[in-house]
Amino acid sequence: MSDESQELGITESKSHKPGEWYAEVVQKAGLADYAPMGGFIVTKPRGYALWEAIQDALDGWFKETGVDNVYFPMFIPESFLEREKDIVEGFDPEVAWVTQGGHDELEERLAVRPTSESIIAPFMADWTRSHRDLPMRLNQWCSVVRWEATETKPFFRTKEFMWQEGHTAHATNESAWEEVWTRLGQYEKVYEEVLAIPVLRGKKPEHDKFPGADTTTTVEALMPDGKSVQGATSHNLGQSFAEAFDITFADEDENEKTAYTTSWGLSWRALGALIMTHSDDQGLVLPPTVAPTQVVIVPIWQEDTKEDVLEYSEGIAADLEDAGFRVELDDRDERNPGFKFNEHELNGVPLRLEIGPYEVDDEEATLVHRPDNEEAVEDRDEIVDAVDEHLAEIYDKLYDAAEENLEENVREAHSPEEILGTIGKHGGYVKTPWCGDEACEEAIKEKIAAEIVMQPLTDEGGTTAGEVPEPDVDGCGVCGDPADEIAYFAKSY
Ligand SMILES: [Zn+2]
């Protein structure tokens, strides 16, 4: 192996040092770099392209379901933030403040938005006159800042992160619930149909919901290292924000009523989950749905075959491009095929086409799947359909592996020893009856830093919150008191 290819390759192992491995994949696959200020990252073109793929999918679904995009200022006056007390208390330790503009001290401090309810809600109040203005559905794509003093982990933990935040107002609680489930369903869909990651749906326990919310619903994804990622959240805010910001409307009977509001968000943490879930010790692995390059063609020639091989390769590239695939023909002279294979593997190109003189003579192409190196030889005439099928197969492989990981890693436990032992040994989710007392979560958290990440819900998707199903066995898995709820414990990102 030359020095050059060693530098190119991943040196850490996913199974032994997942943290170091992840950081190396992010940098070497050209997704992001660390900024000069701790806690911030620079998103590079290939990383941003992945974020755009998520944006494109979600933004289209939002618009099909009545959402309009808007943009609000990144600063929120302190007096606005203070109008909803739960928001202030919930975010206070993490808010970054602007106190000076130019050389002058500001009369009122400005918060760099940690989330935008407090600046959007007062305008929704202005814009809502009658029931005919509702539901009002606004969304913005932006970044927010939460000044956490933790180690930087690109896309998982950064002080500033990209996200979308949706904010809606409704005439009835039922309408607000429909909204909450619509958005949670779209988040589930983006994970399962775009990112090839199955998720669990449920709600956060009372003590861990969004500040000011009635209910916080969540989609959770299990990473191969056994930790859970909160994939996206959708909150029913009840009337707390509408009351704090006077979002009222004249109902059909002309009576003044208070609206119900929701908010919902998905951040670039989804990119972290994507990278962590599928990638391996050779580098990045991407589902074809989001890969900036879906197919790379690597021609393999000698001096006397170069012209034929290149011409044949160009023909295939043109056909695939015409069919709408994102194709790259890697005809660089200065690199040998082995180097090219490694580089495209590192960058996560899902499908490689190898074309040498034999393929030209036989009118074929050799196809290699990135995730497992499975090879197939396909006819030149059928290449467009074949590529389409192989890309679909690659997506299914990635999804199936992630699904298997999830299915194998939900375990039941009925005592603190069993909960601790199971998470300690296997990671994953531990499902247990729970009495509802936060102290029981605390007891587990203190010992192994696992918490209740989710509670399953019955009847979800309707016009209510649904209910947490009753456990088969009575008795809280931690304290033994009567328990009528189920909780999923896990370590989390
Ligand atoms: Zn308990």
Boltz pocket constraint, residues with backbone or C-beta under 6 A from the ligand:
constraints:
  - pocket:
      binder: B
      contacts: [[A, 434], [A, 435], [A, 436], [A, 437], [A, 440], [A, 476], [A, 477], [A, 478], [A, 479], [A, 480], [A, 481]]
      max_distance: 6.0
